[in-house]
Amino acid sequence: MSSVLTIRVPEAVQHDLESLAEMTGRSRSWLAMEAIKEYLEREQWQVSQIHAGLVEADAGDFASTEEVAGVFDKWASRAG
């Protein structure tokens, strides 16, 4: 089941959406739905990770100095 959602967008966004729809052969609705789904998935993940981190912090569960240094060393060696 689907429902209708009406939103106001700047003309430039509407133009870009129409242009992309034409180039890809997709409908504007399909493109907008995909964009919203991807945004929601990303934001829900980020907010859930923030909440999990706050729960850990409230419990006093922090990484040790050695653990933090190990992560920095790992990424520094890959960058060099």
Buried (B, 14 or more C-beta within 10 A) or exposed (E): EEEEEEEEEEEEEEEEBEEEBEEEEBEEEEBBBEEEEEEEEEEEEEEEEEEEEEEEEEEEEEEEEEEEEEEEEEEEEEEE
